[in-house]
Structure formats: structure tokens, C-alpha cells
Amino acid sequence: MTASFLTKDLHVWWPHGARHFLRHLADGDLASNNHGWQWTAGTGTDAAPYFRVFNPVLQGQRFDPDGDYVRRWVPELRHIAGAAVHEPWKVPDGSAHGYPERILDHKAEREEALARLAAVKR
């Protein structure tokens, strides 16, 4: 999820994320780490489907429907009940406890990422 957000939403070159994670993972493996980042960025040896862009909100709703995991690990969002925790910008006091404001619109950045991939493919 982090790799998809960094490469497809923020449009950061995948080696930057790969290096950061490899530096900080307790069990980091160069080949596995880099291959995972390349796959997510759509540039690896097995990049199909290269056009996959994970949606962080939908992933949260699917795998943490009640928001319990988010509230456990993100204390700034503990005041938000239920699934609303996945979209704190839609809650009137979503940033009231120090959680940062939303920095991008995932839908727009997904379209930009797909346009960039299509341009490279041509």
C-alpha cells in the first residue's frame, strides 16, 4: 500500500521508497524489497498488471471495516468512530487531534499515474 501511494499517488521514483524501507526494515532483503517496489510501480520483470493503483480508502474499508486497526496505530484518529476513520477529511473534526489535512485527491492522482504509464507504453 505504501509503495503504491508513493509511486502512483505522489509520483515518486520507486528506488527512493525501496532504499528507505531497506534501510529501516529489520528483516529487509534486497531482492525481495526491490522486486516488490518495482512490481508496485509497474516497472518490474513481472509488472502485470502495471496499471494497478491501490486505493487506500477502499483497502481500509475492505480489510478494516470498523476502523479498529487504524485507531490502534494512529492515535490522532482515535476520536473518529467506525469506518469514517478511513476518510477523516469528511469528518468535521477529523484533523482536530493533530492528524494532517489531506494532501491529494486519490482519483486525480490515479488518473495522472495511468496517463503517465500510457505515455511510456506508446
URCORDA-V944071 format. One record per residue. N is the residue number from 1. RES is the residue in one letter. PSI is psi in radians with two decimals (NA if undefined). Layout:
n;res;psi
N;RES;PSI
N;RES;PSI
//
This chain:
n;res;psi
1;M;-0.79
2;T;-0.73
3;A;-0.72
4;S;-0.77
5;F;-0.78
6;L;-0.78
7;T;-0.62
8;K;-0.46
9;D;-0.74
10;L;-0.19
11;H;0.70
12;V;2.41
13;W;2.28
14;W;-0.61
15;P;-0.48
16;H;-0.81
17;G;-0.74
18;A;-0.79
19;R;-0.77
20;H;-0.85
21;F;-0.74
22;L;-0.63
23;R;-0.54
24;H;-0.19
25;L;2.37
26;A;-0.52
27;D;0.57
28;G;2.36
29;D;2.14
30;L;-0.90
31;A;-0.83
32;S;-0.77
33;N;-0.92
34;N;-0.68
35;H;-0.73
36;G;-0.75
37;W;-0.74
38;Q;-0.75
39;W;-0.82
40;T;-0.68
41;A;-0.25
42;G;0.39
43;T;0.00
44;G;-3.11
45;T;-0.46
46;D;1.13
47;A;0.17
48;A;2.30
49;P;2.03
50;Y;-0.39
51;F;0.05
52;R;2.23
53;V;1.89
54;F;2.39
55;N;1.96
56;P;-0.60
57;V;-0.86
58;L;-0.66
59;Q;-0.76
60;G;-0.79
61;Q;-0.64
62;R;-0.79
63;F;-0.14
64;D;1.06
65;P;-0.52
66;D;-0.09
67;G;0.20
68;D;-0.72
69;Y;-0.80
70;V;-0.84
71;R;-0.56
72;R;-0.74
73;W;-0.16
74;V;1.50
75;P;-0.44
76;E;-0.20
77;L;0.12
78;R;-0.35
79;H;-0.11
80;I;2.16
81;A;2.60
82;G;-2.69
83;A;-0.25
84;A;-0.34
85;V;-0.37
86;H;-0.22
87;E;1.14
88;P;-0.39
89;W;-0.26
90;K;-0.09
91;V;2.28
92;P;-0.71
93;D;0.54
94;G;-0.58
95;S;0.19
96;A;-0.41
97;H;0.46
98;G;-0.01
99;Y;2.35
100;P;2.71
101;E;2.73
102;R;2.36
103;I;-0.20
104;L;2.91
105;D;1.96
106;H;-0.73
107;K;-0.79
108;A;-0.73
109;E;-0.56
110;R;-0.80
111;E;-0.71
112;E;-0.77
113;A;-0.76
114;L;-0.64
115;A;-0.71
116;R;-0.74
117;L;-0.69
118;A;-0.66
119;A;-0.67
120;V;-0.63
121;K;-0.53
122;R;NA
//
